[in-house]
Amino acid sequence: MILFPAIDIYDGKAVRLLGGDYGKATVYGDPLDMARRFEDAGARWVHVVDLSTAFGEDEDTCAANSAAIKAICGVDGLSVDVGGGVRSLARIDELAGYGARRIALGTV
């Protein structure tokens, strides 16, 4: 069995939404730090969800998430499964270029 710890990202920050409500978000801070903590705890995979892109947020918010995803993909020893708002071949190519090993297509 492979466990995939998950990092939900909104506006470049690791978050947990209560009932999917952004108004009831718990912010955990830097997604890269979360990924490194998971890797330090023995995780070999992490699942990253781009909430901003999934919900069609503005360009700057989505760009902050992309930067966070790219940074997470650079963590040595950690493979990344990413999803959330992947709706085009261009986005698939972008995420693959960051180093994502798996890309989930849920909203396409």
VENPE-V296251 format. One record per residue. SS is DSSP state (h for helix, s for strand, l for the rest). OMEGA is omega as a letter, one per 20 degrees, with the letter a starting at -180 (* if undefined). NEAR is the number of other ideal C-beta (glycine too) atoms within 12 Angstrom. Layout:
<<SS/OMEGA/NEAR> <SS/OMEGA/NEAR>>
This chain:
<<l/r/4> <l/r/14> <l/r/14> <l/r/24> <s/a/29> <s/r/29> <s/r/44> <s/a/37> <s/r/48> <s/a/36> <l/r/29> <l/a/31> <s/r/28> <s/a/37> <s/r/31> <s/a/23> <s/r/23> <s/a/12> <l/r/9> <l/a/16> <s/r/14> <s/r/22> <s/r/11> <s/a/12> <s/r/21> <s/a/16> <s/a/19> <s/r/22> <s/a/20> <s/r/21> <h/r/42> <h/r/29> <h/r/19> <h/a/32> <h/r/40> <h/r/24> <h/r/22> <h/a/30> <h/r/24> <h/r/17> <l/r/15> <l/r/14> <l/r/26> <l/r/21> <s/r/28> <s/r/42> <s/a/33> <s/r/48> <s/r/37> <s/a/48> <h/a/37> <h/r/34> <h/a/36> <h/a/30> <l/r/23> <l/r/15> <l/a/23> <l/a/14> <h/a/13> <h/r/13> <h/r/25> <h/r/28> <h/r/20> <h/r/26> <h/r/41> <h/r/33> <h/r/25> <h/r/41> <h/r/45> <h/r/28> <h/r/28> <h/r/44> <h/r/32> <l/a/20> <l/r/32> <l/r/13> <l/a/17> <l/r/32> <s/a/27> <s/r/41> <s/a/33> <s/r/45> <s/r/33> <l/r/36> <l/r/33> <l/a/30> <l/a/22> <l/r/15> <h/r/13> <h/r/11> <h/r/29> <h/r/21> <h/r/13> <h/a/27> <h/r/34> <h/r/20> <h/r/16> <h/a/26> <l/r/23> <l/a/33> <l/r/23> <s/a/22> <s/a/33> <l/r/26> <l/a/19> <l/a/16> <l/a/18> <l/*/15>>
